[in-house]
Amino acid sequence: MKFAPRAAAGYPCEGGKPLVIKGAYHEILFEKDAMRSVALNAIVEFFNKPNLSSGNRFA
């Protein structure tokens, strides 16, 4: 699977590569608890990072 078109469009994956969750399929938030937990933790971690392009997100 190639992700070059997304990177070329200026929207690379967080961390430069996709998060692959072993055993998970398309609807990650409808997977088993263990897989969903990995995805939700990654989502929360992403939103907790400062947004360097726009300064303070919540000001």
N, C-alpha and C positions, 0 to 999 in steps of 0.2 A: 504494500500500500504506500502510495506517495503522498506527501503533504506539501510539495513544492508550490502548487498554485495558491494555497492559503498564505504561505510565507511571502510569495511574490506580491500578493495583494496587501501586504503590510499587517497581516493578522496571524503571526506564527503561534503555534501552541505555547501555552504557559511553560516556561522552562526549556523551550526549544524543541520539545518532543511530546507526543501525546501520552497521557496517562493510560496505561493498559492494565486492566484489572482482569487477571486470569479467571476464566470461566464465565465472565459477564458477556452479555449480548447487547442488543440495541437499546433497550429501555433501562438504563442503569439504575434509575431511582425505583424501579419495580423489581429489582433483583432480590436475591436473598440478603438477609440482614448484614452478613459479613461483607459482601460486595458493596452494598448500598452505603455502609458505614465508611468504607474507603473513599467512595465518591463524595459523600457529604463532607467528610473531613477536608478533602482537597478543595471543595467549593468554599467552605468557611475560611480555610487558609488563604485562598485567593482573595476573598473580599476583605480580609484583615490586613492585607499588604497595602502600604501607602501607594496612592496613584500618583506617580512622579510627573505625569504629563499635565495634570490639572491642579497640582498643589493639594490643599486640604479638601477632601471629598465632601466633608460634612459641615463646612463653615458657612 
